[in-house]
């Protein structure tokens, strides 16, 4: 595992206050017995008490342990140690791991081995599996029927009435969907409760999603007629997760993989990180990482990096979700992401993707020669006169990087709006 950059360490912080506290400790003074190898970084940090805190970080997983009482992962001590390590100011490489770090790593390995043994020793019971599947399908069918009735009432009473409803009204619908094992649909309903009050085009937005929800409900009822890829997309939209163990056993694709860009989101309950990768033949996949509040997400990959690794793909239509199935070995950084498309070409690509899977609202695109106009800061323009509204865009950073000049930008089309993730400027691939 390569040494993390300071930017990577910063992105691993659970919040800004933890990072600020870590910076105060990120100097060699309070640290002793620090070291690192290909898997671990460790050290002792002297706090206000007599006994220094023992800090261990698994940089591959990643995972964090500190003897301090903080409930944040990573805590300020782990972040400070990683900052020192990223700068080469502490945690010398090649050292023999400290006893406390060895013990922690050994315990993690033992737990992982025990879990694998338990799974291997538990024989599959086809009859029991069939009963569980039948029970789940019946529960989901009932949930879809209830949701379809709710959608019918929503349209019959009018969208304006829905906007007047309190959040508890939406949350009650989402709770019933969760009880029916439809968590993906529940998340969409919860999100709509805030979207209709935060968007000027709330009526169009609600109508669009109500239509998608209706189509999704109809597709579920007609699941026996769907292709495997179509059914996989429907399951993913409803929130029926595919076990990672099932994916690991499928065919893996070799690299090198180009990191096009990444995005982190936080809905207050769950953190998500999306990393878009492209193979030399143009195959594009997205790697998803999740973490609960207070826990650390996987370290983000550097935009523009070439990674030597293998990935396995989840079922569904392209671009598919994927997971790494081997160690990740960085192979350098590129100066360009390739030839970008015009805005019209990107919209045509999105249209084709929607035709394949109407319930997927996020589509990766690489735009070429586009500009961010300082006088019209919320829009992206291309040389042909077409424009796209921006969403989740760090406008000041974009303007500072581009200076209003034409650049290539990779990002996500999300319900007709563009989320910029990576900018190519002066032969460098950077994150705005």
C-alpha positions as CSV (number, residue, x, y, z in Angstrom):
1,X,0.0,0.0,0.0
2,X,1.5,3.4,-1.0
3,X,1.9,6.3,1.4
4,X,-1.2,8.3,1.7
5,X,-1.2,12.0,0.6
6,X,-2.2,14.6,3.1
7,X,-5.3,15.2,1.1
8,X,-6.3,11.5,1.5
9,X,-5.8,11.8,5.2
10,X,-8.0,14.9,5.3
11,X,-10.8,13.1,3.5
12,X,-10.7,10.3,6.0
13,X,-11.6,12.7,8.9
14,X,-15.1,12.1,10.3
15,X,-15.6,15.9,10.7
16,X,-13.8,19.2,10.5
17,X,-13.3,19.5,14.3
18,X,-11.4,16.2,14.4
19,X,-9.2,17.4,11.6
20,X,-8.5,20.7,13.3
21,X,-7.6,18.9,16.6
22,X,-5.4,16.5,14.7
23,X,-3.4,19.3,13.1
24,X,-2.4,20.5,16.5
25,X,-0.9,17.1,17.3
26,X,0.7,16.6,13.9
27,X,4.3,17.3,14.9
28,X,6.9,14.9,16.2
29,X,6.9,16.3,19.8
30,X,4.2,14.2,21.4
31,X,5.0,11.0,19.4
32,X,7.2,8.1,20.2
33,X,7.8,4.5,19.0
34,X,6.1,5.3,15.7
35,X,6.6,3.1,12.6
36,X,5.0,1.7,9.5
37,X,5.0,-1.2,7.1
38,X,3.0,-2.2,4.0
39,X,-0.1,-2.7,6.1
40,X,0.1,-0.8,9.4
41,X,1.1,2.6,10.8
42,X,1.5,2.9,14.6
43,X,2.7,5.2,17.3
44,X,2.3,6.4,20.8
45,X,0.9,9.9,21.5
46,X,1.5,11.6,24.9
47,X,-1.6,13.2,26.1
48,X,-2.5,14.9,29.4
49,X,-2.2,11.6,31.4
50,X,0.9,9.6,32.3
51,X,0.3,6.8,29.8
52,X,0.5,7.7,26.1
53,X,-2.2,6.7,23.8
54,X,-1.5,3.7,21.6
55,X,-2.5,4.3,18.0
56,X,-2.7,1.7,15.2
57,X,-4.0,2.2,11.7
58,X,-4.6,-0.5,9.1
59,X,-4.0,1.5,5.9
60,X,-5.3,-1.2,3.6
61,X,-8.8,-1.8,5.1
62,X,-8.7,1.0,6.3
63,X,-9.3,0.6,10.1
64,X,-8.3,2.5,13.2
65,X,-7.7,1.8,16.8
66,X,-6.7,4.2,19.6
67,X,-6.6,3.7,23.4
68,X,-8.1,7.2,23.9
69,X,-11.8,7.4,24.9
70,X,-13.0,9.1,21.7
71,X,-15.9,7.5,19.9
72,X,-14.9,8.9,16.5
73,X,-13.2,6.8,13.9
74,X,-10.6,7.9,13.1
75,X,-10.0,10.0,16.2
76,X,-7.7,13.0,16.3
77,X,-4.7,10.9,17.3
78,X,-5.0,8.5,14.4
79,X,-5.5,11.5,12.0
80,X,-2.4,13.2,13.5
81,X,-0.3,10.1,13.1
82,X,-1.4,9.7,9.5
83,X,-0.6,13.3,8.8
84,X,2.9,12.8,10.1
85,X,3.3,9.6,8.1
86,X,2.0,11.3,4.9
87,X,4.7,14.0,5.3
88,X,7.4,11.5,6.1
89,X,8.0,13.2,9.5
90,X,7.3,10.1,11.6
91,X,6.4,6.4,11.4
92,X,9.6,5.3,9.7
93,X,9.0,2.5,7.1
94,X,10.4,-1.0,7.5
95,X,10.3,-1.1,11.3
96,X,9.0,-4.1,13.2
97,X,5.5,-3.4,14.4
98,X,5.0,-2.5,18.0
99,X,3.5,-5.2,20.2
100,X,0.2,-3.3,20.6
101,X,-0.1,-2.9,16.8
102,X,0.7,-6.6,16.2
103,X,-1.8,-7.7,18.8
104,X,-4.6,-5.5,17.2
105,X,-3.7,-6.7,13.7
106,X,-3.7,-10.3,14.9
107,X,-7.1,-10.0,16.6
108,X,-8.5,-8.6,13.4
109,X,-7.1,-11.4,11.3
110,X,-8.4,-14.0,13.8
111,X,-11.9,-12.5,13.7
112,X,-11.9,-12.5,9.9
113,X,-10.7,-16.1,9.8
114,X,-13.3,-17.2,12.4
115,X,-16.1,-15.6,10.3
116,X,-14.9,-17.3,7.2
117,X,-14.8,-20.7,9.0
118,X,-18.3,-20.2,10.3
119,X,-19.6,-19.3,6.9
120,X,-17.9,-22.4,5.4
121,X,-19.1,-24.7,8.1
122,X,-22.8,-23.7,7.8
123,X,-24.3,-26.0,5.1
124,X,-26.8,-24.4,2.8
125,X,-30.4,-25.5,3.3
126,X,-32.1,-25.1,0.0
127,X,-35.6,-25.6,1.5
128,X,-35.0,-23.0,4.2
129,X,-33.5,-20.6,1.6
130,X,-36.6,-21.1,-0.6
131,X,-38.9,-20.3,2.3
132,X,-37.0,-17.2,3.2
133,X,-37.0,-16.0,-0.4
134,X,-40.8,-16.6,-0.7
135,X,-41.5,-14.8,2.5
136,X,-39.4,-11.8,1.3
137,X,-41.1,-11.7,-2.1
138,X,-44.5,-11.7,-0.5
139,X,-43.5,-8.9,1.9
140,X,-42.1,-6.8,-1.0
141,X,-45.2,-7.5,-3.1
142,X,-47.5,-6.2,-0.3
143,X,-45.2,-3.2,0.1
144,X,-45.3,-2.4,-3.6
145,X,-49.1,-2.7,-3.6
146,X,-49.4,-0.3,-0.6
147,X,-46.9,2.1,-2.3
148,X,-48.9,2.0,-5.6
149,X,-52.1,3.0,-3.7
150,X,-50.2,5.9,-2.1
151,X,-48.9,7.1,-5.4
152,X,-52.4,7.0,-6.9
153,X,-53.7,9.1,-4.0
154,X,-50.7,11.5,-4.4
155,X,-51.6,12.2,-8.0
156,X,-55.4,12.3,-7.3
157,X,-55.1,14.9,-4.6
158,X,-52.5,17.0,-6.5
159,X,-48.8,17.7,-6.1
160,X,-49.5,21.0,-4.4
161,X,-51.2,19.2,-1.5
162,X,-48.1,17.0,-1.1
163,X,-45.9,20.0,-0.7
164,X,-48.0,21.1,2.3
165,X,-47.5,17.8,4.1
166,X,-45.1,17.7,7.1
167,X,-42.0,15.6,7.0
168,X,-43.6,13.1,9.3
169,X,-46.1,12.3,6.5
170,X,-43.2,11.4,4.1
171,X,-41.3,9.6,6.9
172,X,-44.4,7.4,7.6
173,X,-44.4,6.2,4.0
174,X,-40.7,5.6,4.1
175,X,-41.0,3.6,7.3
176,X,-43.6,1.3,5.8
177,X,-41.3,0.8,2.8
178,X,-38.5,-0.2,5.1
179,X,-40.8,-2.6,6.9
180,X,-41.5,-4.1,3.5
181,X,-37.8,-4.6,2.8
182,X,-37.8,-1.8,0.2
183,X,-35.1,0.5,1.8
184,X,-33.9,2.0,-1.6
185,X,-37.4,3.2,-2.3
186,X,-37.7,4.5,1.2
187,X,-34.5,6.6,0.9
188,X,-35.9,8.2,-2.3
189,X,-39.2,9.1,-0.5
190,X,-37.3,10.6,2.4
191,X,-35.1,12.6,0.1
192,X,-38.2,14.0,-1.7
193,X,-39.5,15.5,1.5
194,X,-36.6,17.9,1.5
195,X,-36.2,18.3,-2.3
196,X,-39.7,19.7,-2.8
197,X,-39.0,22.5,-0.3
198,X,-35.5,23.2,-1.5
199,X,-36.0,23.3,-5.3
200,X,-37.6,26.0,-7.4
201,X,-38.6,23.3,-9.9
202,X,-40.1,21.1,-7.2
203,X,-43.3,20.3,-9.1
204,X,-41.5,19.0,-12.1
205,X,-39.1,17.1,-9.9
206,X,-41.8,15.4,-7.9
207,X,-43.8,14.6,-11.0
208,X,-40.7,13.0,-12.7
209,X,-39.9,10.9,-9.6
210,X,-43.6,9.9,-9.1
211,X,-43.5,8.6,-12.7
212,X,-40.3,6.7,-12.0
213,X,-41.7,5.2,-8.8
214,X,-44.9,4.1,-10.7
215,X,-42.8,2.5,-13.5
216,X,-40.6,0.8,-10.8
217,X,-43.6,-0.6,-9.1
218,X,-45.0,-2.0,-12.4
219,X,-41.6,-3.4,-13.3
220,X,-41.4,-5.3,-10.0
221,X,-44.8,-6.8,-10.5
222,X,-43.7,-7.9,-14.0
223,X,-40.3,-9.2,-12.8
224,X,-40.7,-12.6,-14.4
225,X,-40.6,-11.0,-17.8
226,X,-37.4,-9.0,-17.2
227,X,-33.9,-10.0,-18.3
228,X,-31.3,-10.7,-15.6
229,X,-29.7,-7.3,-16.1
230,X,-33.1,-5.5,-16.0
231,X,-34.1,-7.4,-12.8
232,X,-30.8,-6.6,-11.2
233,X,-31.4,-2.9,-11.8
234,X,-34.9,-3.1,-10.3
235,X,-33.6,-4.9,-7.2
236,X,-30.9,-2.3,-6.8
237,X,-33.3,0.6,-7.1
238,X,-35.6,-1.0,-4.5
239,X,-32.7,-1.6,-2.1
240,X,-32.2,-5.4,-2.4
241,X,-28.5,-5.7,-1.8
242,X,-26.3,-8.2,-3.6
243,X,-23.8,-10.0,-1.2
244,X,-20.2,-9.1,-1.8
245,X,-19.3,-12.8,-1.5
246,X,-21.5,-13.6,-4.5
247,X,-19.7,-10.9,-6.5
248,X,-16.2,-12.1,-5.5
249,X,-16.9,-15.4,-7.1
250,X,-17.7,-13.9,-10.5
251,X,-15.2,-13.2,-13.3
252,X,-12.7,-10.4,-12.5
253,X,-11.6,-7.8,-15.0
254,X,-7.9,-6.8,-15.0
255,X,-6.6,-3.3,-15.2
256,X,-5.1,-0.9,-15.4
257,X,-8.0,1.2,-14.2
258,X,-8.0,5.0,-14.6
259,X,-9.6,6.9,-11.7
260,X,-11.9,9.4,-13.3
261,X,-13.2,11.0,-10.1
262,X,-14.9,10.4,-6.8
263,X,-17.7,11.9,-4.7
264,X,-18.6,11.7,-1.1
265,X,-22.1,12.2,0.3
266,X,-23.6,12.2,3.8
267,X,-27.3,12.0,4.5
268,X,-27.0,12.2,8.2
269,X,-27.3,8.5,8.7
270,X,-24.9,7.0,6.2
271,X,-21.8,8.1,4.4
272,X,-21.2,7.0,0.8
273,X,-18.2,7.3,-1.5
274,X,-18.5,6.7,-5.2
275,X,-15.3,6.2,-7.3
276,X,-15.6,6.0,-11.1
277,X,-13.1,3.9,-12.9
278,X,-12.4,3.3,-16.6
279,X,-10.6,0.4,-18.3
280,X,-8.4,0.8,-21.4
281,X,-11.3,-0.7,-23.6
282,X,-13.6,2.0,-22.3
283,X,-15.5,-0.2,-19.7
284,X,-16.6,2.1,-16.9
285,X,-17.5,0.9,-13.4
286,X,-18.3,2.6,-10.1
287,X,-16.9,1.4,-6.7
288,X,-19.2,2.2,-3.7
289,X,-18.0,2.4,-0.2
290,X,-20.3,3.0,2.8
291,X,-19.7,3.9,6.5
292,X,-22.1,4.7,9.4
293,X,-21.8,8.0,11.2
294,X,-18.7,8.3,13.2
295,X,-16.8,5.7,11.2
296,X,-14.2,6.2,8.5
297,X,-14.7,5.6,4.8
298,X,-12.2,3.9,2.7
299,X,-9.3,6.2,1.6
300,X,-10.2,7.8,-1.7
301,X,-8.2,7.0,-4.8
302,X,-6.3,9.9,-6.5
303,X,-8.1,11.3,-9.5
304,X,-6.1,10.6,-12.6
305,X,-4.3,7.7,-11.1
306,X,-3.7,4.5,-13.0
307,X,-4.4,1.5,-10.7
308,X,-3.2,-2.0,-11.3
309,X,-6.0,-4.1,-9.8
310,X,-8.7,-6.5,-10.7
311,X,-12.4,-5.8,-10.2
312,X,-15.6,-7.9,-10.2
313,X,-18.9,-6.4,-11.3
314,X,-22.2,-6.5,-9.6
315,X,-25.2,-7.7,-11.8
316,X,-27.0,-4.9,-13.8
317,X,-26.7,-2.8,-16.8
318,X,-23.7,-0.6,-17.7
319,X,-22.0,1.2,-16.1
320,X,-22.0,-1.4,-13.3
321,X,-21.1,-1.3,-9.7
322,X,-17.8,-3.1,-9.0
323,X,-15.5,-4.1,-6.2
324,X,-11.8,-4.6,-6.0
325,X,-10.8,-8.2,-5.8
326,X,-7.0,-7.8,-5.6
327,X,-4.5,-5.5,-4.0
328,X,-4.4,-2.0,-5.5
329,X,-1.0,-1.0,-6.9
330,X,-0.7,2.7,-8.2
331,X,1.0,2.9,-11.6
332,X,1.4,6.6,-12.0
333,X,-0.8,9.6,-12.9
334,X,-2.1,10.6,-16.3
335,X,-2.3,14.1,-17.7
336,X,-5.6,13.7,-19.5
337,X,-8.8,11.8,-19.1
338,X,-9.3,11.4,-22.9
339,X,-11.5,13.1,-25.4
340,X,-14.5,14.8,-23.9
341,X,-18.0,15.1,-25.3
342,X,-20.2,18.0,-26.0
343,X,-23.2,18.7,-23.7
344,X,-25.6,17.5,-26.3
345,X,-23.6,14.2,-26.7
346,X,-23.6,13.8,-23.0
347,X,-27.4,14.2,-22.8
348,X,-27.8,11.7,-25.6
349,X,-25.7,9.2,-23.6
350,X,-27.9,9.9,-20.6
351,X,-31.0,9.3,-22.7
352,X,-29.7,6.0,-23.9
353,X,-28.9,5.0,-20.3
354,X,-32.3,6.0,-19.1
355,X,-33.9,3.9,-21.8
356,X,-32.0,0.9,-20.5
357,X,-32.7,1.6,-16.8
358,X,-35.2,4.4,-16.1
359,X,-34.6,4.2,-12.3
360,X,-31.0,5.1,-12.4
361,X,-30.7,8.9,-12.1
362,X,-26.9,9.3,-12.0
363,X,-24.8,9.0,-15.2
364,X,-21.0,9.6,-15.6
365,X,-19.9,11.9,-18.4
366,X,-16.6,13.5,-19.6
367,X,-17.2,17.0,-21.1
368,X,-14.7,18.6,-23.4
369,X,-13.9,22.3,-23.8
370,X,-16.6,23.6,-21.3
371,X,-16.4,26.8,-19.4
372,X,-17.7,28.1,-16.1
373,X,-18.9,31.7,-16.7
374,X,-18.1,34.0,-13.8
375,X,-21.2,36.1,-14.7
376,X,-23.4,33.0,-14.8
377,X,-21.8,30.9,-12.0
378,X,-24.4,28.2,-11.8
379,X,-24.1,27.0,-15.3
380,X,-21.6,25.1,-17.5
381,X,-21.3,26.1,-21.2
382,X,-19.8,24.4,-24.2
383,X,-18.6,25.8,-27.6
384,X,-21.8,24.8,-29.4
385,X,-23.9,27.1,-27.2
386,X,-25.4,24.4,-25.0
387,X,-25.5,24.7,-21.2
388,X,-26.1,22.6,-18.1
389,X,-27.0,23.7,-14.6
390,X,-24.5,22.8,-11.9
391,X,-25.2,20.9,-8.6
392,X,-23.0,20.4,-5.6
393,X,-20.3,22.5,-7.4
394,X,-17.5,24.4,-5.5
395,X,-17.9,27.4,-7.8
396,X,-15.1,29.5,-6.3
397,X,-12.7,26.6,-6.7
398,X,-13.8,25.9,-10.3
399,X,-13.4,29.5,-11.3
400,X,-10.0,29.7,-9.6
401,X,-8.8,26.5,-11.4
402,X,-10.2,27.3,-14.8
403,X,-10.0,31.1,-14.9
404,X,-13.0,31.1,-17.1
405,X,-11.1,29.1,-19.8
406,X,-12.3,26.0,-21.6
407,X,-11.3,22.8,-19.9
408,X,-12.3,19.1,-19.8
409,X,-14.4,18.2,-16.8
410,X,-15.6,14.7,-15.6
411,X,-18.7,14.5,-13.5
412,X,-22.1,13.1,-13.0
413,X,-25.4,14.0,-14.7
414,X,-28.0,13.9,-12.0
415,X,-31.6,14.6,-13.0
416,X,-30.4,17.0,-15.7
417,X,-27.8,18.8,-13.5
418,X,-24.1,18.3,-13.7
419,X,-22.0,17.5,-10.6
420,X,-18.3,18.3,-11.4
421,X,-15.8,15.8,-9.9
422,X,-12.5,16.2,-11.8
423,X,-11.0,19.0,-13.9
424,X,-8.1,18.7,-16.3
425,X,-6.0,21.9,-16.2
426,X,-2.6,22.5,-17.7
427,X,-1.8,18.8,-18.0
428,X,-3.0,18.0,-14.5
429,X,-6.0,16.1,-13.3
430,X,-7.3,17.8,-10.2
431,X,-10.3,17.7,-7.8
432,X,-12.1,21.0,-7.5
